Structure formats: C-alpha cells, structure tokens
Amino acid sequence: MRTSMILGLALGALIGAALVEGNSPVSEMVSKGKQKIKDKINQINASMN
C-alpha cells in the first residue's frame, strides 16, 4: 500500500518535471521518466530490504 502511494507521488513529480521541461520531445521525456521511475522503485526496494 505504501509503495503505491510513493509511486503516485513519484509519477506526479515526473509529470510536473515533464511540464517544466516542455521543450524536449515527448518520447524522450517518456523514456527519461520511465528510467527515473525504475531508479526510484529500485531505491524504495533497497531501503525496505
């Protein structure tokens, strides 16, 4: 339950960052966002173990 909340916040932050960075191509933003989400998930998993 906690991880889904954290992921929701992370997604919100990524969307906000994407809007601020609006000048870069959408596909590039999406791939960067996916990588950031993966990194964040790995961080969360590492901190829980």
Beta strands, then each sheet from edge to edge (+ up, - down):
end
